[in-house]
Amino acid sequence: SSGINAEYGDTVNVQTYQYTVQEQVRAVDPKSGSHGTAGILIKYEFSPIAAVMERKQKNLTIVLTRLLGIIGGIISTSGLINLIITEAYDWICCLKKERPAQAN
């Protein structure tokens, strides 16, 4: 069993089991010298594995550093998007101004 810290700090023990199935077929033919008994054979192999998961509280400086990194990324990305939109708008308006007016 492994202990998992729940949302409110309660420890929850969870028992899990892992199973694998493997199929092997062998032809039994007495004419070719292969002997055996027909049936289903089951072989068990036990391998104990334990996984312990713990919830650790992060240091405040790490949380603030990551938060400021996210905010900085949002600001720089929005600035880049603003620059691209502004340049595209200026380019489109410049093309419209350079076209001569068509006479009707």
N, C-alpha and C positions, 0 to 999 in steps of 0.2 A: 504494500500500500504506500501511497505517496501523500504527503501533506500539501495542500494547496491553500494559500491564504485567500479567503473570500473578500468581498467588497468591504465589509465592516470589520475586518481583522480576525474573523472567526476562522479556525482551521478546519478544513474539510478533508477527510481521508477518503481517497478514491481507490478502489481496487479494480485493476484492469487486467485483462488477459489477452494474449495475442495468439492466434491460431494460424497455422499455414497448412495448406492441403497440397499434397503432391501425388500425382497419379503416375503409376508405373504399370505397364502392361508387359506380360511375358507370355509368349505363345508356348503352350505345352503340346509337343508332338512326339508320342512314343516311337513313331517310325524313324525319326531322325535322331533318337537318343536323348531327347529332352524329356525328363520326368518331373512330375510335380503333382500337387493336389490342387484341384480347383477350389476357389473360395476367396474370401475377402480377408486380407491380412492388415492389421492396424498396428502401427509402430508409434510409440510415444517417445518424444524427446523433450525434456524439460530444461529450459535455460532461464534462470531467474535474472530479471533485469529490474532495477529500481531507478526511478527518476524522481528527484526532489525539486519542486518548483517553489521558489521563494519570491515574494514581492518586496523589493527594496525601494526605499524612498530616496529620490534624487536630491542632491545638494541644491540649494537655492541659486547659487551662482551658475550652475549648469543649466537650470531651467531658464533663468534670465538670459543667458548667452544664446540659447536656442531660440527663445522668443524674439530677441532682438535680431537674430539672423533671419528669422522668418519675415519680420516686419521690414527689414532692409531689402530682402529679396522681392517683396511685394512692391515696395517703393521704386526700386530700380527697374523692375519689369513694367510697371505702369508708366514710368518715364520713357522707356523704350517704345512702348506701344503708342504713347502720345506723340513722340517724335516721328514715328512711321506714318501715323494718320495725318499729322500736320504737313509733312513733306509731300505726301500723296495728294492732299487737298490743294496745296500751293501749286504743285505740278499740273494738276487738272485745270485749275483756274488759269494758270499761265497759258496753257494750250488754247483755252477758250478765248483769251484776250488776243492771241496772235492770229487767230483766224479772221480773215476779212469778212465783213458783213456781205451777205449775198443780196444783190439788187433784185427787187421784185419787178 
